[in-house]
Amino acid sequence: MANAILSKGFFWVAMVVLFLFGCVKDTSTAFSNSSEKIKVAILKNMTNLTIEGATVAEADGYRLPLQPDKEASRSAFSLALEGSGALTVNGSKITGSRIAFFSDNGVLSVNSRTYRGKIEVIREQKGLLVVNELPLEFYVAGLINQEISSKWPIEVVKAQAVIARTYAMYRKQKRVTGDYHVEATVADQVYAGSMTEDERSLYAVKETIGEVLTYNGELALTVYHSNSGGMTEDAKNIWGNDYPYLKQVKSSFDKDSPHFSWILNMSPQSVEAALKNAGYSISGIQNIIPIYTTNSGRVIKVMMHYAGGKLEMSGEDLRKAVGYDKLKSTMFTVEIVISSFVFNGKGYGHGVGLSQWGAKGMAEKGYTYTEILEHFYPGTRIERIY
């Protein structure tokens, strides 16, 4: 009897495993068959690279008669940019400026990180640019766990998939003739290749495949941030450009974020050092005074009083100089306490568009991904473009 029960148990476990394998296989096929591709700049200004898993390497359209590096793994290629500007692959100089790598199974490794699709290495003046071209849906699946956690409620994961896809398509339209469409950093969206894909991220992408947000028939600029501090911001106040769907809205669940409120203490010397590194030549800083704030409490302009005079700068420029991870948002006040500047702030990020922690809270309260997107991007609609 016990053996019979165990046999039945193993049978159902096997059925579940086969079902999940089939789902993953179907998902991979659907993503790979999508005609929409995206070019992602994954590395910049490199002097050395190791690419593994490639079965074909082409320079300017011609297949390279190269043998894999004998000192490395069987399918590894070592690239180097010499001081003279010459590009070498496994010690052989390449006359062209571009090398494309392909693999039979569609997966390549760059400096021990795996990527789907094609890898192109482009020689530039400052170093080597590495671009990953792959199906758009796999790109979205590869960034979800870098921007949020796929373990969050599935409706917020779906929302993240839609806005990530829309943002990528928007940038692709703007950079259609460039070497790449998006960067794999906070300059666009943080993308880490196929290593961070998992069952839930793939599921969310598959459930929303081809879906984008539009406004008046055009792709929306679906920017987002970690935490709004309770109120998102009008894009015009931050970047000077007006978007009808990027307006202030309440985000009632931001308080659940560990970065909802924060304090930053900085000495005058550390502020000066940060500003000098950013190109501002000031010394003897005496005070930092916000001179213009929005009704959400974000600082648009600050005045720096220092020994040689005054310096006016934007709140975002101050964040950039100090460090986005330190001065987490422009929603702050500043005071002098015992010869130190104390920033009391809320939120994390620029505050425009969707608040990821706010969206998480909405999903936990039962809101669907469509309702979440309607809230943070008012006036937009979801359209499936393929």
C-alpha positions, 0 to 999 in steps of 0.5 A: 500500500505504501509503495502504491501511494509513493508511486502515485505521489511520484507520478503526480510530481512527474506530471507537475514537472512535465507541465512546468517544463512544457510551460517554460518551453512554450514561453521560450518559443513564443518569446523567440518567435516574436519579431520585435527585437531590442538592442541593449548596451550592456557594457561600455568603455571596456578594454578586455572581454571574455565571450563564451558559448559562441559558435560563430564570430563575424567581423563586418559581415565576414566570418572569422577563421578563429580558433577558440582560446586554448587556455580558456574553455573550449568555446571562449574568445578573449577580446582586448583593446590594445593601447594602439587602438588595435582590437584583438580576438584570441591574440589576432588583430581585427581590422574591422570595428565590429564583431558579432557573436552567435551561438547554436543554442541562442545563449552566450556568456559575456564576462561570466554573465549569460545573455540570450540572442546576439552579442556585438562588440563595437570598437569606439574611441573610449573603449569597447561597447558591448551590445546584446540584441535579443527578443524584446520579451526576453529582455523584459523578463531579464530586468524584472528582478533587477527593478522589483522582485518577481516574488511580489504580487503577480499583478504588480509584476505584470504591471512592471512587465508592461511599463518596461516593454513600453519604455523599451519600445519608446526608446527604440523609436527615439534611437532607431538609427543608433548602435543600441536602443537602451542601456542596461543601467539606471540610465534606462532600465537595469537589465542583467541578462538571462540569469535573473529570469525565473518562473514568475517573471516569465509568466508575467511577461507571457501573460502580457506579451505584446502589451504596451501603454499608449496615449492618443495612439502613441507609445507613452513614456512609462518612466517609474521609480522606487517610492514616491513618498506618498505623492508622485510628481508632474514630469514638467516640474522635474524635466521641463517637458509636459506629458498629460499622463505624467501628473501628480497622483497620490500613492497611498501605500508607499509607506510600506517601503524601507525608503519611505522616510530617510535622513542623510547627514553630510559635513560641509566638507563632504558636500563641497567634495561631491560638488567639486567632483561634479564640476562645481568649483565652490569652497567654504559652503555655509548653507543650503536653502531650497528656494522653490518646491512643488506642492508635493514637497520636492525641491526644484531649486536650491541656493548654495551660500558659500565663501565666494558667493551663491550658487543656484542649482536644481534639486536633481543636479544636487542629487546627481552630485551627492549620489542618487543612493545617498540623497534618495529623492528631492522630497527633502528639507535641510537644516544645519545641526552641529555643523552638519547638513541634515537632509530629512527626506521621503521616497526614492527616485525622481518621483515621476510615473509609477511608484513601484512600492505604491503599485505593490501595495495596490496589488496587495489590496486586490487591484489588477495590473490594468487598474494599477497602470490606469492610476499611475498613468491617467489617460493611457490605455493598454494596447497589444501591438503583436 
